[in-house]
């Protein structure tokens, strides 16, 4: 070794020559730091955690390159080599520096293998970029601004006037101990102090936020107001009575928290060092009265010391808060809008109204669309509307909710606006609540006896959301048509992971599966076809190809999948098993169909599955190729109607408005010009492409082809053994049960072997789980892991009969302890950061916790994750849509998910201008008018009065406005969806927080349900009663409605485009039925 090169040899390192040791290149070492200090930093990071050797470091040899002669003050060149005795020590080092980087001063030491390409087994799954000393100093200087506190003398929550020039203080917290008390408020006798601080967030779980901490020496508790920065709409600065203030407008209310100021000690260091903030509904009783109404605008009066305002300005610039504007508030009032008396008066007034009207009054109040005194002034008018009819009053108020945010712009009073809503409104019955099978059992006359409650945070993101089965028909059975047969149950030996013990365990091989006779299965399908005739008519396949041989059902307390058993032919019988019995419901004998398996399900790759396959050896290029193909197909769809229809169907876009079916039929009726040159169609296609790109980029939702294959898995895939390689038997042998009665669109598992295969796939069963079958050889892992085998989760058992109070307590407990989503994302992020990916021991532990969390609703035992390691940094693929992944808050993941994320550029959803755009009316008239009038004239159909369809459009238009107003991602009065978003069933608004993806998914599901109901209602009204009107008469009605839609388009009425889609689809539906009937007559 050259004498000019520095070397430190640790204990035991001299036992082997350097050339035999494992070498890692070291870089970004501070050149001005002495060797001893650098050596000590390496010793600390190379100490094992806990155990007898926790104070001894792993043997290593460190060599640093000599300094540049031109830099006499340097003590090294900033680079060198570390030698380790074994590759396992290199793995240990890679894992430790991922979690605890070696930082010496402002420098973070980097590692790389000597050949320049650190192997995947050792490579940190993300690279910490080398940052220059000057850049670090600049960043450190900028961050100094975040360490300052801004002294707050008063916190005021209130309501702004509609002109934004007045502000009413509805609650005020005074934290100036020297100030005289304001009228009607107590003096700050406890001498509380409040400070505004910046919070960086905790380990990526909590967003960056502004926090106002309130404490006092004589107070037992501290309080905190937390304002996520992504919820700040605008900031203003002004002066009142010589005191500066900061006005903060929010999209959603802040959160309120508390904790003991002087926590008692337990003797357990882990518990004593953990100061947990507890959520509050309000800060104090007086605040509780107004918190539901006045929480989106707050004003902070700060100390007149100019350095505090300067510190806030510096801080706001550094964290990219909205630009601080000058406040225009000239009039300040004091707490007269939401007095207890006024709120009680509103409650007393609305309590006398029917439930539907009362609900709309609460909507006006809770969303601050109207103030209490304004609602009270409408009392006489509301009574008049209710006297006309509850349904009519409800519909008027729904439209009023849409119109009222524009009172100031329209220069009208609330009473004038309500009367305008009445003139624009036409009566329509309310939609029934169809998402719960128990409620569906009762008729619409009991609708007001039930209410759906959704629990969410301040931003409206739901804690948990799951739509239940749709309102699919019931086929009633007699008690002797239901037979209980035994489960197939065997005791077998199960290995619990690699190198772990083998235990005997009794397993079910038919968990959740029953059988059904062919006659009853066909009766159910016939019932489905009667209600949804297009389900068969729009398909080119034969009846045998589309007729399902398996259904997912609910029958009383039984739930699961039943498949056709040909041996039951000639009977009306269903056979269920004990494993399907979830609860007692002996009086419910109707079969409800959750799903009919009449076509192959589409498969989509997702983040957990990609992370798992990535760890198991699938190359990144395979995923990139699949994503590129999906993107190319989506872009091609802009040019071909058939491809567009496939795109819409693949991503379930435009389903409520039957857009895929319409696009597929454009060429058949010479309407293909609409696809390429109609501005509305082009906008729909452009928005669809944006939606697909967003699904690919932020969810890695890559569509696959519905193919038979060998590797099989079930979603979600968390444990590395959740994907297994299996052998398919191929075509059934002649004479076998599945040759006699084939079961298409299902996976049939064997009841032979050591263990049921479904239980190997994420603990799956046969009650309706969806299994992924992957035939693409490129997606086959290079290795497979032993499937997870967990002991059954412990159950929470009551020693007495349960009551409704127990149910309510569990609902609250479940919301508090539902950690499923947090466990899943922590598992993904840890796998991204750990060298062994999902095979890391902590990831395997998370997989076990995930399994327990899935069972939590059934076992009642919450899953605790307090002691689990949490991911430190945030990968770029996990950033919110509105965030810049290159802003320094996120690292560049080198896993497949990171590569896929960076390969997609969203662009602008708005389409480019259309060359030579066409008019829908002209195009459709040229293509269809002659044929339509020929049918009408030959059938002597009388002209249809268009007055009814003008009324129908008015009803549709205001209902569409209501949907646009109530499904926006941003909870503000003026935030609206556009017409194209409703038609497609998507929400283009960007998420500003990580939990808003779930909120958007919930809103999208609700939008799809309501849109589907609306379109079905419109089509029924357009076509009329099929038992009364002939097909030509139905065609006449549909064509008249289409002409009304064109009239509305010429008048530029809202809803014109989507209403014309419904009318055009109705015309094409009837034409298709007429053509089909003519072909059938010719065949006969």
N, C-alpha and C positions, 0 to 999 in steps of 0.2 A: 504494500500500500504506500503511495507517495507520502512523504513526510508532510507535505502541505495540506493534505486532506485530513479532516478531523474525524475521530472515531470514538464511539463509546461502546464498550462491550459489557453487556449485562450479565447477571449471574447465570452461569451454566452455558453461556453462548459460545464459549471457546472450545466446546467438546467436539465440534464438527468444523471442517474447513468451510470458508465462505462459498466456494463454488458448488458445494453440495446443498446449500440452503435455498429456501424459497425466497425469491427476490421481488420486491415491489418498489417502483420508482416513487420518489417523494418530490412534490413541487409546492410552490406557493409558501415556502418557509420564509419567515421574516429575516431579512438579511442583516438587520442591525441588532438582533437579539443574540446573547451569548449562548454557547453550546449547552451549558449546564441547564439553563432554563428550558431550552428545547427538549433536552433529554428527560427532564422531569414531567413535562407534558405528555410524552409518549409513555412513560411509566404508569401514569394515572389511567390512561385510556386502555392499557393492556393488562389491567388488574381484573380478575374474574369477580363477579358479584357474589357476595356471601361465601359461605363455606370456610374450611380451614385455611385456604390459600388466598383469602380475599385481600390480604395485605402484601402479597407477593405478585409481581408482574410476570407475564409470559416472557421467556428468554428471547431476546432480540439483539441485533447489532445494527447500529445506525451510523452511516457515513454521509457527511455533507460535503459537497463540492467546494473547493477553495474559492475565495472571493475574487472578483474581477480586479486586476491590479489598478485599473483606472478609477476604482471606487475605494479609496483607502479606508473609509469609515465602515465599510461593510465587513461582517465577520463570516459570511459564507455567500454562496452564489444563489441561494434560494432553492436549490435542488439537491437531490442526493438519492441514497438507496437505503432501504431497511431490509435486513435479512432475518428470516424466521425459520425455525427448525423444521416446520411441517406445513403442508398446505392447509391443514385444519386450523392452524393459528392465523393463516391469512384470511380464512373465512371468518374467524372470530373477529379479526381486526376490521374487515369490511362491514360486518354487522354492527360493531360498536360505533364506528364513525358515522354510520347512517343515523344512529340514534343520538350519539353524543359526539359531534365533530370535534376534532382537535383544533382549538382556537388559541392562538398565541398572540396576544394583543388584538389587533384588528384583522389578523390574517387567519384564514381557515386552510389547514394543510390538506392537500389533495394527494391521492394515491392512484397508481396505475402499474400494470405489470410491465416488466422490463421490455417485452416485445412490443409494447405500445397498444396492446389490445387485451385489456383485462378480461379474463374469461367470464361467461355469464354466471358461472357458479360463484365467482368472487366479486363480480362487479356490483357496485352499489347501484340499485335500480334507478337512481337518478343522479345526475352529475351536478355537483355544486360548482358553479362557474367561478373561475379565478377572477377576483376583483382587485383592481389596482389600488395601491395605497391611497392615491389621491381621491379615487371614487369612494373608498370607505370613509375617508375623512369628511368628504362632502355629505355622505349619507348620515354620518354621526352628527354632523353639525345640524342637518335638517331635523334629525330625530330629537335633538335637544328641545325643540319647540314642543314636542309631545310630553315632555316631562313637567312642563309648567301647569299650574292650576289657575283657574279663573275664579275669583271670589264672587259668589252670587249672593246678593242681598235679598232678592225676592224671586220666587217662582210663581208665575201666574198662568193658570189655564183658563181659556175663554173661547169666545165665539167672535168671528169677524163678521162685519156687515157685508152684504152682497156686493157693495161697491169697493170693498177692500180699504176703505179710509177710516173705519171705526172699529173699535175693539171693546168687547164687554168682558171684564174680568169676573169669572164665575167662581173661581177659587184661588186663594193666594196663600202661599207659605212665606212668612216673614222671617228672615234669617239675619237681620241687622239688629244686634242687641242694643245698639245705641239710639235707634230710631224710635220716635213716639208712635204709639199704636194708632192704626188707621181706624176710622169710624166703623164700629160694628165688629172689630177684630181685637183679640187679646194681645197684650204686649208679649214680646218674646222673652218671657221670664226665665225659661230654661237656658237661654243664651245658646241657641243652636247655631251652627255654622254650616254653610253649604258651599261646595266647590265643584266647578265644572272640570271634568277630566276627559282625557282621551284613553280609550281602551282598545288594545290591539286585537282582542279576541283570545279565546282559550283553545289552543291546539287545533285551530281550524274548525272547531265545532260551533262556536259562537261568532257571529259576524262582528266586524269592527263597529265600535259604538261610541257615542258620547254618553258620559255618565255624570249625573249630578248626585254627589254623596252628601248626606245630611247627618250631622252628628253633633253631640254636645257633651260636655263633661258630666253633667248631671243626668243625662238620658241613659236608660238601660239598653236601648236599641239604636242601631244605625239604620238609616233608610237610603234607598238608592232609586233614582229614575234612570232607566237605561233606554237610550234612543239609538237603534241600529242606524248606521249612516246611510244604508241603502234605502231607508224609509224617509229620509229628509227630502222634502219637495223643494223648499226654498228657504233662504236666510235673508233677514233684513236687520239693519242697524239704525237706531235712532236715539233721541234724547227726550226725556220727560222730567220736568222739574229739575233740570240740571244733572240728571242721572242718566248714564248710557244704558241702553237695553239691547238685547238680541232677540229678534222674533224668529221662531222656528216653526215652519209649517210641515206637517207630516202626512204621508200617505195613510199610515195606520197608527193607532195609539202606541205610546211607549209602554214598557213594563215597569211595574213597581215591585220592589224587593226590600227585605229587611233581614237583619241578623243581630244577635246579641253583641253589644259593644264590648262587653267583658265576658267572654265565654268561660264557663266553668271547666276545669280540667278533669279528665277521666283517668289519667295515668297511662293511657295508651297513646304513644307519640303520634301514631298515624291519625287517630281521631282528633287529638288536640291540635294538630297542625292543619286540620281541614276545616276551614271556616266556610260553611255553606250558606249561601243566600237563599231565602225562602220567598216564593212569589206571593204577592199581595194583590187584592182587588183594588185597593185604594190606600192612600197614605193615612187617612184619619176619617172619622165619621162625617165631617162636613164635606170632605172630598168625595166620599162615597155617593153622595146625592147627585153629583154632576159628572162623575167620571165617565158614565156611559154616553154623555152628550158633548162634553167639552174637553176632549183629550187630543185633538189633532192640531191644535194651535197653542203654543205656549210662548210666554214672554219672560225672559230672564233679565231682571234689573241687576246690573253688576256694579262693582265698586268704581268710583270715579277715577281711580288711579289709571292713567292712560296705558301703563305697561300691560295691564290685564287684557284690555281690548286688543292691543297689539299682539299679545300672545295668542289670543283666539284667532285673529286673522292669519297669523303664521301657521297655526295648527290646521285651520280649515284649508289653506292652500296646499299644505303638505299631503293631507289625506284626500284631496280632491273633492271637497264639499262644494255644493252649489255656490256660485259667486255671491258675495255679501252685497245686497242692494240697499238703497236708502229707503227707510220706512216712510209710508205716506199716511200713517195713522195720525189723524188730527183730533179725534174724539175718543175719549176713554171713559167707559161707564163701569159701574161697580155692581156685579152680581144681582141683576134683577130679572134675568130671563128664565132661569130654571129654579125658581123658588119652590119650596115644598108645596105650597098652596096651589100654584099653577100646575104642577105635575099631578097632584091629586085631582084637580079639576078635569084634566085630560083623561086620567084613568077612569074617573066616574062617568064621563061622557062616553068613552069608547066601550065601557063595560055593558052599556045598554044596547049596543049594536050586535048583530050576528057576528059569529066568529070570523068569517071571511072579511067583513068590513073592518072589524077591530084589528085584524092583522095588518091591513093596509095603513091604518092610522098609526100603528106602532112602527111600521116601516118609515113613515114620514117623520116621526119623532126621533127614533133611534139613529137614523142616518142624518139627522139635522137638516133635512130638506125643508122643514118648516119649524118655526119656533112654537112653544106651547101656546102663546097667545094667538098666533095665526091659526093654529088648529082649532082653538076654541071659537074663533070667529066663523068657522065653517060649520058649526053645529047645526044651524037651521037647514043649510043646503044638504048636509049629509042625511039628516032625518028625511028630507024630501026624496032623496035618491033611494033610501032604504024602503020608503013606502011604495015606490014603483016596483021594487023587487031586489032581493039580496044579490042575485047573480048580476043584475044590471049595475047595481051600486059598486060591486067588486070590480067589474070591468072598467067602469069609469075611473075608479081610483087607481087601477093599474096603469092606465094611460096617463093619469094625473101625475103619478110617480115619475114617469118618463119626461113629462113636460115641465115639471116644477123647477128643475135646476136652472132653467133659462128665464126665470122671472125678471131679473134685473135687465138682461139683454132685450127682452120683449116689452119692458116698461109696463108690466101688468101686475095686478094684485093676485094673491092666492085665490080669491073668490072668482076673479075673471078667468084665471087659468083653469079652475075646476069646471066652470061653465063651458069653456072651450073644449075641454076633454069630453064633456057630455055630448056636445054636438058632433064630435068626431067619432064617438064610440057607438058600436052596435053590440047587442047582447050576444054572449057566447058562454056556454056552460064551462065550469072549471075542469081541469084535468084531475082525474082520480089519482091517488097515491097507489102505484102499482108495484113498488119495490119490495113489498113484504107479503109473503103468502098468507099469513094470518089475517092481515087487513083485507086482502082480496076476497076472503071468505064472506065478508059482509058487503052488502050492496052500497051504492053511492049515497043512499039516504043516511048512512052512518058515517059519512066521510068526516064530519066535523068532530067526531068522537075520538079521532086519532090525530097525533101530531108527530112529525119527524123532527128530531133534535140532532143537530150536527155540532159537535164540540170542536172548537178551533182556537188558535192563538189570536193575538191582537191583529195580525195581518190577514186573518181569515183562513189560513192553512189548516186543514183538518188534521186532528191527531191520528185518525184512522178512518178510512172510508172504503166501503165495499158494497157495491150494488148487489142485491140478491137477484134471484131468477126473475125473468120477465113474466108478463101475464100470459103464459102459455096455457093452453086449455087443459082441463081436467077430464079424464074419462072415469066415470064412476063405476066402482066394482061392488059386488056382493061379498060378504065375508067368506063364503065358501069358494070364492075365486082367488083367494090369497092363501098361499101355502108356505109354511116355514120349513126349510130344509137345513140340514146341518152344514157347518163349515168343514172344509178340509183342514185338519190340524195335525201337525206332527212335531215331535220333539227332535231336535237336532243339536249339533255342536257348533257353536259360533266363536270365531276368533275375533277378539276385540282389538283390531289394529295390529301393526307389525310388532313381532316379538312380544306380544302380550298373551295373557292366558286364554285358554279355550274353555268356555262355559257351556253347559247344557241349557237349552231354552226351548220352550214350546212356541211354535210359530204358526200363524194362519196363512194358508196358501190361497184362500178365496176371500180375503179381507175386502168387503165392500161390493161383492159381486153376486148377482142373482140371475135368474133366467126368466124368459117370457115366452108364451106360446106364439107361433107365427100368426095365428088369427088375431090375437089381441094386439100384436105389434103392427099389423096391417091396419087395424081399426084406428089405432093412434095416429098413424101416418095419414090415413084418410081424413081424420079430423083436422090435422094440421093443414092439409091441402085445401080443405073447404074454407078455412079462414084466410089462408094465404095462397090463392090459386097460382099466382105468378111463380111460386116456389118451384113448381113443376113446369109450367108453360114456357118459362124463359130459358129452360135448359135443353140442349140438344140431345142429351143422353136418353137412353131408354128408361122405362119405369124400373126395371130391375137394377139399373146402375144407380139410381138416386134413392131407391127405397132403403131406408136405414134398417140395419139388422141389430142395432144396439142403441139404447137410450140411457141418458142420465136422468134419474127420476127422483121424485119425492112422493112417498106414499105414507100418509100418517106420520109416524115417527121414524120410518125407514128412509134411508138415503143411500144412493149408490148407483151402480150401472147394472142394467139387465141386458143380456144378449139373447137372441132367439135360439131356442132349443127345438129342433125339428121333431123330437120325440113327443112333444106336447101338441102336435098338429091335431086340429079338430076340437080343441078345448079353448075356453076363454079363461086363461090362468096365468098368474104371475107367481114365481117362487122367490122368496126372499130368505136371507140368512141372518143369524143372530148378530153377525158383525155389522150388518146394515142398520140395526136397531139403535137409534140415538136417544129416543125418549118415547114415552107412552102417549099415544093419541088414538085410542081404540075407536073413536067415533068418526074419524077422518078416513074415508075409503076412496078418495079421489086420487088418481095418478096425475101428478104435475110433471111436465117435461121440462127439465132444465136445459137439455141439449139433445138434438137428434143428430147422430153421426152419419149424415148423408153425403158428406164430401170430405176429402182429406183436409186436415188442419194445416194452416201455414206455419212454418217454423221460422223463428227469428233468432239469430245470434244476439247475445246481450252481454253486458259487462261481466257478470260473474262467470258465465260460460267461457268467454274469451280469455279471462284471466286464468281460469283453470286449464284450458287447452294450451295456453301460452306456457304455463309452468310444466305441463306434461310433454312439451317438445314440439308443438306445432309452430311452424315458422311464421314470422311476422308477415312475410310476403303473401302467405295464403290469405290472411285476413284482409290485407290491403287489396288483393286481387278481387275478392268477393265484394268489398266495399266499392271499388272502382266500377265493377260490373253493375251493381245496384244503382250507382250514380249515373252511369252511362244510359242504362235503361230508363231512368227517370227523365233524363234530359231528352232522350229520343221520343219520349211520350208527348213532348210538346208538338211533335210534327205529325203524329198518326192518331186518329180517334181510337182505334183498337188498343194501341199501346197505352193511351191515356186511361181508358177504361180499366185495363189491367193494373195500372199504377194506383188508381183510386181504390180498386178492390183490395190490392195488396196492403195498402196502408189505411184501409177503412175510412176513406175520405168521401164526403158527399153521400154517405149511406142513407141518411134520413131523406134527402131529396132525390134518391134513386139516380144519382148522377152517373155512376158506372154503367148502368143499364142504358141510360139516355145516350151516352157517348158511343157505346157499342152499336147503337142503331142508327147513328147519323148517316153512315154510308148507305145503309139499306134504303133510306128514304131520300137520298141525294141532298143531304144537309151537311156534308163534310166541310163546306165553306165556313159554317159557324165555328167549327173547331179552330181553324187557323186565323180567322180574320174578324170574328165578333169580339169587340173589346171586353165584354163581360166574361166570355169564355176564356179569353187569353189571360185575364186577371185570375180566374179560377185556376188555370193551369200553372201560372207563375207562383201563386201562393202555395199550390200543392208541391211544387218543386222545392220551395223554401222549407215547407214542413218536412219533406223527406230529408233534406240536408240537415235540418236541425235534429231529427231523430237519429241520423247517423252520427253526427258530431257529438251530441251531448248525451246520447243513450247507447251508442254503438248498436243500434237496432238494425241489423243487416238481414234482409230476408233470404231465406233458403228455399230450395225447391222441394215440394212434397214427394220425396222418393223413399222407397223401401231401402233399408240398409242394415248394417251390422252393428256399429257402435251405437249405444243407446244411453240416454240420460234423461233426467226429469228436472224441471225447473222448480225453484232456483238451485243451481249447482254451487255448493259451498265447500263441501269436503272433496279432496282429490279423488276419492273413490266413488263419487257420484256419477262418473262416466265409466261404463264397462263395455268390453268387446264381447258380443254374443254371436251365436250361429243361428241363422234363420233356416227353417226346414224347407222353405220354398213352397212349391205347389203341393197341396195336400194329396196324400195317396188316394187312389181310386177306392171308393167305399168307406173312407174315413168320415167321421162326423162333419169335418169342415169341407169335405168334397160334396157331401149331400146338402149341407146348408152353409154356404160361405158367409163369413163375417167381414165384409169390406170396411175399410176406414177404422179398423180397430187393431190393437196389438194383443195377440193371444199368448199368454205366458204358460209355461209348463208347470205342472204340479209335482214334477220330479226334481231331484237334485238335493244338494245339501242345504240350500236356503232359498226362499222365494226371491226371484230376481227383483221384483218391485221394491222389496225392502232394502235391497242393495243400492238403490238409486234415490238417495236422499230420504230414505224411510218412506218411500211411496207405497200406495196401495191400489186397489182396483175400483175405488168409488168415483172415478172420474178424473184422476190425475192425467195430465197430458205428458206424453213421453216423446223425446226427440229421437228420431231415427236418422242417422247421418251416413250416407253412402259415399260421399266425397272422400276419396282416399287421402287427399291432402289435409283433411281435417282430422285424420286418425292420429291419436297420440302415439309417440314413440315408446311410451311406457304406461302401464296402468297400475293403480294403487288398490290395495285391499279396501273394500267398501267399509264404511263406518258401521259399527254395531254398538249402539248405546243401550244401556239399561232403560227400561220404561221409566218415564218421568214420575216423580212422586206427585200424588194428588192431594189437593186440599179437601179434606172431608169434614163436613159438619156432623156433630153428634146429635143433631136434632133436625126436624124437617125445615127446609129452607123457606124463607118468606120473601115477599117483594122487597123488603128492606135489604135483605142479603143481596138481591139482584142489583139494586141501586148502588150499594156499597161496592160491589165488584166492578160495576161500570166505571166508577170514579177511580178505583184502585187500578183498573186496567189502563185507563188513560195515563195515570201517573207512572206506571211501571212497564208500559209497552215499549220495550227496547229493541224490537225486531229490526226496525230500520237502522238504528244506530249501530247495532251489532253487524249488520250486513255491510254498511259502508266502512266501518272500522276494519272489518276483515279485508275488504277490497284494498283500502289504502295501505294497510300493513303489508299485504301481499305485494303491492307495488313497490314498497320500500325495502323489503327484506330480500336478501340474496336468493333464498330458497322458495320465494313466492308463496303459493298456498300450502306448500309442504312445511313451511316454518312452524315450529311448535306452538307459537302464540296463535297463528292462523288456525291450526288444528283445534286449539282450545276454543277459539271463537266459533268454529264450525259446530262444536258440541253445544255451546251456548245458543247458537242459532236454532238448532234442533229443539232445544228446550223452549225457546221463545216462540217457535211455531206452535208448540203444544200448549202454551200458556192459557189461551182461551178455554181449552178443554180440561187442563189440570188445575187451574186456579193458583198455580205456584209461580210467582214472578221471578224473573231472572236478574240476578245482580251482577253488574260488571265493574264494580268499584275497584277491585284489585287488578283488573286487566290492563295490560299496556295499551297506550293509545298512540295512534300515529302522530308524528310531530309536524311535518310540513304537509302542504297540500299539493297534489299533482295537478298539472294543467288541465287534465280531462275532467276535473271535479270543480272547476270554477263556474260561477253562475253565468248565464248568457250575457248579462249586461257588463260583466267584468272583463278586463283585458288580461289574458293569461300571461302577458309579458311585463306586467307592471311590478314585478318583484315579489308579489305575494304568493306566487305559485312556481313550482319547479317543473322542469321539462322531463316528464316521465319517458323512460326509454322502453317501457313495456309496450306490448302490442296496443293497449288502449291509448297510450300517448301518441304512438305513431299514427293510429287511425284518427285521433282527434285533430292533429295538426294537418292532416291531409285534406280536410274539408274546409272550404271557405264559403261562408253563407251568402254574402253579397246582399243586394237589395231585393226584397220580395216584389217590388213593383215591376211590372213588365215593361219592355221597351215599346215605344209607339208602334202601332200596327200600320203597315203599308196597305193602302187602299182598303180600309175597314168596311165591313158589310153591315147592313141593317138587318136585324133578325126578322122583322116583319116582312121585308121584301124577299128575303131568302126562303122563308117558310111558305109564303104565298106562291112563289114561283114553283116550289117543289111539290106542294101538297094541295093547294086550293082546288085545282081541277079535279083531282081524285076525290077529295072530300065532298065537293058539291055534286059530283056524279053519283056518289052513294046516297046522299041526302035526297036528291031529286028522284032517283029510281025508287027510293023507299017512301017518297012523298012525306018526308018529315017536315012538320010545320016549323016556322021560324020561332026561335026562342027569345023571350024577353030578356034583355041584358040588364035590367034593373037589379035583379037578384045578384048578378055577378059583380056589379058595382058595390053593392053592400058587402059581398064576400071579400072583395079586395080591401075595403076599409077595415074589416075585421082582421084580415091577415096583416095589414100594414101596421096597425097599432100593436098587435101581438108580437110582430117581428121587432118593433121598437123596444118592447118590454124585454125581449130576450137579449137584444144588444145592450141594454142598460144594466141588466142584472147578471151578466156573465163576463164582465170585464175583469182582467187580472188586477188592475189598479182600482182600489176601492175609493173612487172619488166621484162626485156627483156628475161631472161632465165627461167621464171616461166611458166610451162606447165601443162595442165591436162594430165592424163594418159588415155589410150585407154578405160579402164573399166569405167571411169567416164563419157566419152562421150556416151558409149553404154547405161549406166543406166540413163543418164540425171541428174546427181547429181554432186556437187562439194564438195569434201571432205575437202578442205582447211578450217582451223578454222578461225572464225571471231576474229579480234583483237579489234574491237570497236563495240559499240551497234548498230550503224547505218549500219554496214556491212551486217547484215542479210538481209536487204532490197536490198542491192547491189547484194548479192549472189542470191536472188530470181529473180532479174531482169536478171542476167547473165544466170541462169538456164532456165528461160523461153525463152530467145533468143537462147540458145543452143538447147533446145528441138525443136524450130521452124526450125532452120537450119539443125539439124540432120534429122528431119522428111522429109524435102525437099530433102536432100541428099539420104536418103534410098529409097524414092519413085523414084527418078531419076535412081538410080542404078537398082532397080527391073524392071523398065520399059525397061532399056537397056538390062538386062539379059533375060527377057522373050521375048522381041520383040513385034512387032505389033500383037495383038491378032486376028485381022481380017485377017491377012496373014498367021500366023503360027498356025498349029493344036496343040492340047494338047500334043501329043507325041513329036512334034517338039519343043515345049516350054520346055518340060522335057529334051530333048537333050541339048538345050542351057543352061539350069540351071545346069545340071550335068557337062557339060564342064567347066562352070564358077567355080563350086565347086572344080574341079580338079586343076584349075589354082590357086585357093586360097590355096590349100594344097601345091602346088609347092612353092608359096610365103612363106608359113609357114616353109617349109624345108630350104628356103634361109634366114629365120628370118627377113623378110621385115616388116617395120612398117605398121600397119593396117591389118596385116594378120588375126588376130583373129576376128575382127569385120566384115571384108569382107567375111570371111567364114560363119559367122552367116547369113549374107544377102543371100549368095548363098544357104546355107542349107535351110533357110526358103523358098526360091523360089522353091527348089526341093520339099519340103513337101507340099507347096501350090498346085503345079501342080498335085502331086500324089493324094492329097485330092480331087481335081476336077475330076480326072480320076476315082477314086473309087466311087465318088458320081454319076457320069454319068453311070457307070456300074450298080450300084444299081437301078438307075432309069430305065434302059433298062430291067433289070430282073423283075422289078415290072410291067412294061407294058406287 
